[in-house]
C-alpha cells in the first residue's frame, strides 16, 4: 500500500473519532509548544541582553576600584577608593584608547517646579556620551569648559525628565539638586534598562561640580574607556593594566583595580541563559513523553477494537508488514499533527512574551526543525509496539474476535 494512501486512511480514521484524537495529541501539543516557547524565550533574552550591552558603549572597557579591607574583613570588589581623575587622564594617553570618562555618582533629591524625584546624579566629563553611546534628544551635552570651571549645569536622562515633567521647551530652565540650582542644558535620548537599572533615570553633571558641592572626594567610582576598534581590545586592556600598575605601584597579585569588558559579561550571561534554557526545555520535554505514552495507549486500544478488521485484511492477502505500516503511520500522523499545532502555539506564546519583555520575536528555524523531528520520533517510538502487536495477530483468531 502506498504511503499517501496510508496517510489518507490514517487521517480518515482519526476524523472518525475527533475528540479521542484531539485528547491523544494534547500531550504532544503541550510538550512541543513548551519546548519551542522556552527555547525562543531563552534566545530572545540573550538577544535582548546583547543589545543592552552594546548600547552601553562601543568597545567599552570599565575600570573598577579594588576591594577594601577593614581589620580582618575584606569588602566586596569595588568597595575601595583607589581610582582618581588623574588615572583617567593618564589612561587617555594609552595607545588604542579613543575616549575616557571618569564617573562619580550619588543619590540626590531633584526638584523642578512642583515636581520632584530621587535619582542618580552622575559626575563625569564631556566624553561620557561618546563612551556610553548616548545621544542628545534636546539641547547639548557637557563640554570641556563646563567641566574645567565646575559649572552648575545638568543633562537629564529621558526617564528623569519625564518624572520632572520637563519637555524640549524646558531646556534652559533651572532645577535644584540637593537644594543647589542647576541649569538644564540638555535631555538624553532614551536607551532603556540594563538589568534592574535604568540607563535613563539619571542626571549628568560635571565631575568637578559634583566633587566640590555634593561628594567632597577626588576618588571616582569607575572609569569608562572606549577602545578605538574591537580588534584592539585585548592589547589595549593589557596596556591599561600596565599603566595602572605603574601608577599604583602594584604588580598583578596585589592590584587595587579590575578591568571588565562587554564580551566577559555577554559570555557569562549567554552561558547562564543557555544552561537555563536547556534545563527548562528538558523539563518541558517530559510532556512529550507523556504525550507519547498517550499515543501508545490509544493505539493499543485501537488494535483491540479493530482486531476483526485486521483479521479480514490478513485473510484477503495483506502482509504483516502492511498492517505494521498502517498502524505506525497512524501513530506518526497523530504525533506530527500534534507537533505542528504545538509549534504554532509555541511561536505565538514566544511572540507574546517577546513583546511584553521588550526583546521582540526571535525566530530560529532550527528550533522548528528539531520540534518536528521530536514529534516524528515520538510517533515512531511509541507507535512501534501497537503496530507490531497488530501485525502479529493470527488471522483465524482475529476473525473469531467479537
N, C-alpha and C positions, 0 to 999 in steps of 0.2 A: 504494500500500500504506500502510495506516495506521501511525503511529509506534509505537503499542503493539504492533502485530503485528511490526514490525521489531525492537523491543526483545526481544520474546519469542523471535523467531528468533535474534537475536544471543546471547541467554543460552543457548539450546539448543545453538548451535554451540560456544560456549565450554565448556559442560558436557561436550561430546563429547571434548574434549581438555583435561582439568582441569590436568594438570601443565604443559603448554605455556602455558596461560592464566595459571597462577599465576606461572611464571617471567617471563612477559611483564609482569605487573603489578608485579613485585618492585621495579623501579627507581622506579616512581611511588609505591609504598608507602613506600619508604625516603626518597625526596625529600620527600613531603608530611609524613611523620612527623617528619623532621628540622626542617623549617621550623616546623611547629606547636609542637614541643617547644622550640626555641630562642627563638621569639618569646615563648612563655609564660614561659620561664625569665627572659628579659630583663625582662618586665613584672613578674614576681614579685620579682626583685632590686630593681627600682625601688620597688615597693610596700614591700618589707622595709626598705630604707634610709629611705624616707619615714617609716615607723612609728618607726624608731630615732631619727631626727632629732626627731620630735615628742616622743618620750619623754625627750629631753634637757631639755626645759623648754618651757613655754608662752610664745610670743612672745619667744624668747630672743635677746639680743644678747650678744656676747662681746668684751670689750676686751682686746687683747693688747699687750704691750710691743713697741717697735720693734726694730731690729737694732743690734747693737753693732759698733764699728769698732776694730780693733787694728792700729796702724800704717797700712799701706795696704790691709789686708784687712777687708772688710765681712762681718760674720756674717749668718746667716740671720735671717729675721723672727722676733721673739720672743726673740732671744738677749740683748737688753739688759735692764737692771733700771731701768725708767722708771715703773712704777706703784706706788702706795702705798695703804695702808689709808685714808689721808686722801682720796685720789682717789675711792675708793669711797663714802666718807661724803659727799663733795660731790656725786657723781652721784645719790645717793639723793634729793636735793632738786630734781632736774630734773623739769619737768612731763612727765607721761606715764609716769614710772618707777614701777612697782609694788613692786619689791623689788630689792635689790642684795646680792651676796655676793662679797667678795674671796677669792682662793684662793692658798695656797702648798702645794707638795707635795714630798715626798721619799720615797725608798725606804728602808724600815727592816725590821729583824728583829723579828717579833712572836711572843710565846710565851704559851701558855695550858696549864697543866699540863705534860703530856709531849709536847704537840704544838706545832709552830711553822710559820711561813711568812714569806716575804719579800714585802711588798706595798706599795702606795702609801699613804702617810699624807697625808691632805688636811687642811690647816689652813684653817678658814673660820668663818663666822658663822652665826647662827640662821636666816638667810634662805636658806641653801643648799638645804634641802629644798624650799622653795617655788619658787626659781628653777630648780632642776634637776628638778623634778617627781618627787621621791622620796616614797614613803610609808613609814610605820613599821610593821614587822611585829610587833615586841615592844618594850616599854619606851617611851622617849621620845627626842626629838632634843635637840640643843644649844639652850640658851636664852641670852638676853642676859646673865644673871648669870654663867653659866659662862664666857662669852667675856670679859666685863669683868674677871673675877677670875682668869683664866688657870687654871681648874681642870683637873686631870688626869683628864678623863672622855673616853670614846670611844664612837662609834656605828659598828658594823661593817656592811659590805656583806654580802649573803647568801652570796656565794662564800667570803669570808674567814671568816665564821662557820662555814661547813661545813668549811673546811680546818682550823680550830682545834678542831672538834668541839663548838662552843657550840650550845646549844639555848635554847628560851624560858626554861627553868628557870635558865639560867646568867646571865641579865641581873642585874646587881648584883655579878657576880664581878669579879676583877681579872686583867688581862693585863699583860704588860710589853712596852713598845715601846722598842727600843734600850736595854734594861735599866731603863727607868723604869716605875713602876707606874701603870696607868690603870684606872679603874673603867668597866666596860661598862654604859652606861645604855640602850642600845637596839640593835636589829638592823633594817636596812632591808629593805623589800620588794624582791625581785629584779626587775631591769629588762632583763637580757640584755647582749649585746655591742654596741658601736658601732664597726664596722670591726674592726680587730685588737685593740681594747682592751675589756676587760670593765668595765661600769659597776658591777658587783657585787663586784669584788675591790679593796676599799679600806677604810681605817679613817679615819673623820672625827673630828677633834678641834678644839677651839677654836684659832683662828688665833693668839691671844696665847700660848697654851701652846706651840705649835709654834715660834713666833718665839723664845721665851725659852729653850727647852730643846734644840731639835733643829736649827734652821737659823741662828739668830743674825743675822737681817736683817729690816728693816722693809719690804722690797720684796715685791711679790706677783707670782705667775705670770700671773694673769689676773683679770678682774672680770666676773662674770656678772650680767646685768641682765634682769629680766623686765618687759616693757612692758605697760602696762595693757590695751591692746587691739591687735588686729592692724592696724587702720586707722591707728594712731599710730606704727607702727614707723619709717617713713621720717622723719617730723618729729622724733621722739624721738632717732633716730640723729644727725640734724643738730645738735640741741641738745646732745647729749652730746659731739659733736666740738668744738663751740664752747667748751663748758665746759672740756674738757681742754686745748684750745689756749690758753685764757686762763690756766689753772693752770700749764702747762708753758712758756709763752712761745713757742709755735710759731705758724706761720701757714699751714699746709697743705702747702707744699713741703718743710718740714723737720719734719713731725710725727713724734714719737717713740712713736707708738702706732698701732694699726689696730683697726677695728671690723668684725666679721663677723656675719652673721645666717643663720638656717636657710635662707631662700629662696636665698641665694647658693650654699650648699653643695648644696642639693637641685637647683638648676638645673644646676650643674656636673656632678653625678653623673648626672642624667637625660640630659644631652646625651651624656655618655660612654657610658652603657649603651644609649641609642638607636642611636648610631653602631655600637657593637659588635654589637648585635642585628641591625641591618640587614646588617652585613658577614657575620656568621655565617649569617644566613638566605640571603644571596646565594650563599655557598659551598654551602650545603645544596641550593639550587635547581639546582645542576649535576646532582644526582641525577635531578631531573625531566627535564632534557634527555636524560640517558642513558636514562631510562625511556621517553621519547617516541620516541627512536631505536629502542629495542627493539620498541615497538608498531608502528612503521612497518615494521620488518624482518619481523616476524611477519605483518603484513597483506599485505605483498608476496608472501611465501611462500604465504599463504592464497589470494591471487588466482591464483597459478600452479597451485596444487593444485585449484582449483575452476574452472578455465578451461572445462571441458566443461559444468559446471553453468550457468555464465554464458551459454554459447552456447545451451543448451536454453531458458533463460529468455527470452533475446532472441528466439529462434525462435518462441516461443509468444506474443510480443507485449509483453514487458517493455521499457520505455523505458530509455534510458541514464541518465536521472535516477533511476529506480527502483534500478538497480544501484549508482549512486553513493551514494544514500542508505543502501542496505543496508550497504555496507562502511564508510561513515562512522559509522553507528550502532554497528556492532560495535567500531570503534576507540573511540568515546565510552564505550560500556559498559565496555570494558577499563580505560580511564583513570579513569572515575568510580568503579568498584568499587575500584580501587587507591587512589584518593584517599580514599574513605570509610574503608577499612581503615587507611590511613596516618594519618588524623585521629584515629581511635580509639587507635592505638598512641602517637601523639604526645601525646595528652591523658593517657594512662596514665603515660608517661615523665615528663611535666611535673609530674604529681601526685606521683610518687615523689620527684623532685628537690626539689620544694617542701617535702615533709615532712621530708626529710633536712636541707635548708638552713634550715628553720625559718620560711619565709615563707608556708607553706600553698599551696593551689591557687588560682592566679589564672586565671580563665576569661574570655576575651574572645570573644564571638560573632563579631566582625568577622574574627578570625583564621580561624575555621572557614569563614566565607563566602568569604574570599579563597582558602583552600585548595581549596574546591570549584570555584571559578572557574578556578584554576590547572589543576586536573585536567581540566575541560572544555576549556580552551584547548589542553592537551597533546593530547587526543583529536582535536580539530578540526585543529590544525596538522599533526600527524603522521599523521592519517588521511586527509587530502585526497589526497595523491599516490597511495596504493594504490587509493583509491576511484575516482579519475579514470582510473587505468590499467585498472581493471575495467570501467568504463563505456565506455571507448573500444575494447574488444575487438570485432573483427569476428565476428558470429555464425557465419559459414560457417567461418572459420579456427578458431574456438573449438570447433566441433563436430568438427573433424578432429583436435583435440589428444588425444593418448593419455596 
